[in-house]
Amino acid sequence: MAKVTVIATLRAKPGKENELKDYMTTLVGYTRAEMGCLDYDLHQLQADPSVFVMYENWTDQSELDKHLAMPYMVDFMRAAQDMLVSPPELQLLDMVSTPKR
C-alpha cells in the first residue's frame, strides 16, 4: 500500500485560537506514538493565526483509519465543534515519491 499524506486545515472561531492550538498540540504527542504515524506536525498560518494546518504522513490508509477512530480523536472532533468555524478540510494524498530519509 502507498503511504498516505493528510493535510488538514482548521479555522478557529474568533477568540478560540489558543484553545484550539493547545488541544491540537496535545494530540500531537498522542498521535506521534501511534504505530503507523510517520509525521504529525501542527502549523499556524502566519498571515492568519486563526488557521491551523496539520501535516501528516501515515504508512498506509488502514493506519490513518485507526488514528481517526482513536478515542482522543473522536473526543477532539466532538470538542472541536465549539472551537471551529466549519468542519476541518481534509486533503488525502498518496505519496508517489520516495521519502527523504
Protein Blocks (a to p, Z undefined) as FASTA:
>chain_A
ZZddddddddddehilmmmmmmmmmmmmmmmmpmklmbdcddddfklmkbccdddddfbl
klmmmmmmpmklmmmmmmmmmmpmbdcdddddddfbdcdZZ
